[in-house]
Amino acid sequence: MNPPMQADVISTIGKMLKDARNILVIAHLRPDGDAIGSVVGMGLALQTSGKQVQMIMQDPIPARYRFLKGVELIRQSPGGHFDLSVALDSGDLERLGDLFKDDKPDINIDHHITNELFAKVNLVIPDQVATSAILAEYLPKWGFPLCAAAADALCMGLLTDTNGFRIPSVTPATLELGAELMRHGAALTEIYQQALVSQSLPASKLWGLALSKLQFKEGLVWTSITLQDRDQAGYQGKDDAEIANFLTGVEGSRVALLFNEQDANKVKVSWRSRNHTDVAKLAQFYNGGGHPNAAGAEIAKSLQTAEKEIIQKTLEYMTGD
């Protein structure tokens, strides 16, 4: 059951999508599986219904997600006119890059509890496990049926943001949504293998370098990825190769931290928790955001400085939690 105000927003978005002819769909920098699945899934559903669609991501697609049909349609910058813009899976304007410096998107669809409601119309459902899940539910209701390729894309988003249906917020409704996507043609087991299990050789080497530095203290486990690590492994992306999600499996850990060096004075920090510890509050302290069990922030400091400060801050937060 949707609250009355949310129901109005859902209806409004449906009308906006139906009335538009040329639609731009964009998601956040350093795209993950949900961002990519959301853009491709929505883009293909709109195209199938006769809309002209530009799918935009300013950063490259990580190698593990390039198997997905439709990613070849993604461009790094828009070309030509669009009369409607849709931001997906992004908590704030900064995460979208530089496209909306002088304006704001028409529609914002997201599931992050820290979303800043930055668009003209905002549909944010924090109780939902993935932005792809929101789209899987509402695209058909808005009059945009899911072809098999769109179902594949949304299924990938659902699987990756739930870590294979293994996060605490997964409900029976989540599994039912996965089943519904399969009925639309989604190859769930193949997508699981490609997006969550298969690993490139450079990514495997990066895992080895990161895990060799693993440290543990008072329920906190952490490690780092340096620029040198990425170069030594031959890993081209700036993402973490899904290492952050793995760290919560360390026995005895309550919270996991991954420091991902972006350049000499910029570090992407990822928090993960496996219990009630709300790491989104930690991320917000550093102008980041996310979910209670998975959050992140970008820190304008050296790796060494960021590690020292944030490890201490996280341990203090865990003590009072």
N, C-alpha and C positions, 0 to 999 in steps of 0.2 A: 504494500500500500504506500503510495507516494503522498507526502504532505501536500496540502493544497497549493502552496507557493511553488514547490518543486514540480508539481503536475503542470502548472502554468508555464514554467520554463521549458519543460519537455515538449509541450504543445507548440510553444513559440519556435523552438529549434526545428521541429518538424516542418513547420510552415516556411521558415527561412530557407531550409534546404530544398524544399519543393519549388520555391519561387526563384532560386538562383539558377543561373545557366553555367557560369564559370566559377569553379570553387577551388580555393587553395587550401590544402591540408598540410599542417606542419606539426612537428613534435620537437622535443628538446635536444640540446647538444649532447654529445657522447651518447647516442641512442642505445637503449637496451631493447630486449625482446618485446616488451609491451609497447614502447614507443613505435617501433617498426611495425609490429603487428597491427597496431591501431591505425597508423597512416595507410598501410597497404590495404587492410581490411575495409576501412571506410572508403578509401579511394576507389577500390575495385567495385564495391557495392554501388557507389554513386555513378561510376562509369557505365556499369551494366544497365543502369536506369536512364542512360542517355545524357548524363551531365559531362561537361568538360572539366577535367580535374588536373590540377598540378599537385604532385606529392613532393614535399620539400623537407630535406634534412641537411643542415649546413655542415655536419661532420660525416665522415665516411661510415658506411655500414660495416660493423665488425664481421670478420670472415665467417664466424659460426652461423650467422643469420642469412648469408647470401644464397643459401639453397632455396629460399622461399620464392615462389613464383610471384612476381609483381615488384620485387625490390629493384629490378632493372629500370622501372619507371620513375624511381625517385631521383630528383635533381637537387643540387646543392643551392640553387638560387632560382627564383621564379623568372619567367619570361612572358611578357605580354600581360593582357588585362585579366583581372579576376574581380567578380562582384560580391564575393563572400569569402571570408577567411575563417578557418577553424583551427584552433590550437588544441592539441591532444597531449595528455599525459604530462603536462608542464605546470609546475607549481607557481611560477612567476614569469614575468616578461623577460627577465635576464636569461632564463634558461632557453629561450627561443633564439638566442643570438641577436643579430643586429637588424632583422627584418622589420621590427615594429618599434624602432627608436622614436619615430615621430607620430605614431598612431597606436591603436590597440586592435587586437583581433575582434571580429564580430562575435565569435562563439568560442567558449573555453569549456572543454569536456575533460574531466579529470577525476581521480579518486584519492589524491593526496590530502590528508587532513590539514596540511599547512598551506593549501592553495590560497593565493592572495586575491582571487576573484577579479582578475585584471582585464577581462574582456567586457564587451557590451552586454552579452548574455552569458551567464555562467551556470553550467550544470556540473556540480561537484558532489560526488557521492562517496564519502569516506568509508562507508560500510562495505563498499564493493572492493573485491580483491585486485582488480585491474581495470584500467581504462578500456581495454579490449572487451572485458566482461560487460561494461556499460553499453558499448557499441553493439555487442552481440545481442543484447536484450532489446535495444531501442531502434536499431536500423530497420529491422522488419516492421516495427510498429510505425515508423515514420514513412513507410512505403518503399523501402529499398531492400528487396530480397537479397539473401546471401548466396552468391554462386560458390562453387566448391573452393576456388582460389581465395575468395574473401573469408570463407570459413576456416581455411588453413591458417591464414594470417592472424585472425582473431584467436584461434586456438593456440597459436604460438605465443601470443601475448598473455593469454590466460595461464599457460603452462609455465612460462618463464617467471612471471611475477608471483606465482604461488610456489615456485621451486618444485614443480611436479606435484601440485596439490598437497604440499607438506607444511605449509605455514599455519599458524594457529587460527587465522581468520577464515580458513576454508570451511564451508558449510555444505549441507546436502544440496542447497540451491546451486552452489559452485559446481558440484559434480553433475548436476542435472543440466547446467548450461554447457558443460563439456560434452555431454551426451547429445544435446540438441545440435551443437556444432558438427558432431560426427554425423548426425542425420542429414545435415546439409552437405556432407561430403568431406569433412576434415579428416585427414589421415593422422589421428592422434598419436599412435605408437611411433610412426615414422618421424613426426615432428618432435616428439619427446627425445628420440635418439639423436636427431640432428642438432637440436637446440640446447639440450641439457647434458648429453653424454659425449657425443663426438668432439674431438679436440684436435686442432692443428698441431703440427710438430713445434712451431714457435711458441704457441700458447702453452703447450706442455712443458717446454723449457722454462718459460716465464713462471709457471707454477713452481717448478723445482727451485728456482732462484728465490722466489718469495717465501716458500715454505721453509727453506733452509735458515731463514732469519726469524722464524716464529718464536714469540716470547709469551710468557704467561705470568700473571700476577693477580692474586685475589679475585679470581673469577673472570678476569679480563684477558683475552687473547688478542695479540696484534702482530702485524708484520707490515712490510712496505714493498712497494715497487718503485725502483729508481729509474731515471733516464738511462743509466748504464745497464741496468737489468734488461730493459726493453731492447737496447741495442745489442747486447750480448745474446739474447734469445732470438733476435731477428723478428721481434713482434712489432708490427707496424701501427697498430691502433693505440689510442690513448686510454681505452677502457681497461678494466681490471681482469678481463678474461674469466669473469664469474668467480674469482678467488674469494671475494668477500662472503658470498653465500656459503662457501665450503667451511669457513672458519668456525661457524657456530656449531659444527659437529665435533669440535674438540671437547673431549670429556672433561666435565667440571667447569666449563665456561658458561658465563651468564651473558656476557657482551663480547662482541668481536669488533676489532678496529682494523681497517686497512688504509694505509697512507699511500696514495698513488701520485707520485711526482709528475707534474705536468710541464713545468720548466723550472729554472733556478729559484724562482720566488713564487711559485704557485703549486699548491697541493690539493688534490681531491681526496677528501676524507669520507670514508664510508663506515657507518655503524650498523651492526646487526645484533639483535637479541633473540633469545629463544624462550623468553618467559614474559612476565608482566612489565619488565623494564622498558619504559617509553623513551627510546633513543631519538625520536623526532624532536623532543624538547632540547636535547643536547645539540642537535643540528641547528635548531632555530637560534640558539645562543650565538652561533657563528653565521647567521643569516642564511642558513640552509633550510632543509625541510625534508618531508617524506612521510613515512608511516611509523606507527609505534614500534614495529619490529625491524624496520629497514629505513634508514635515512642517510642523508649525505650533505656535505657542504664543501665549498671551495675556499681555501684559505690562502691569502696573499702573504705567505711567509716561506722561508726555506723549509726543507723537509725536516732538518734537525730541530729547528725551533718549533715547528708545528707538532712534531712527535712529542717533545718534552711537555709542551703546554697541554695538549689535548689528552694525553695519557693520564696526566695528573687530574685534569678536570673530570674525565670520565670516571676515574677511580673514586673521586670525591662524590660524584653524583650517585654512583652505585652504592656507596656507603649509606647515603641518606635515603635510598629508594626502599 
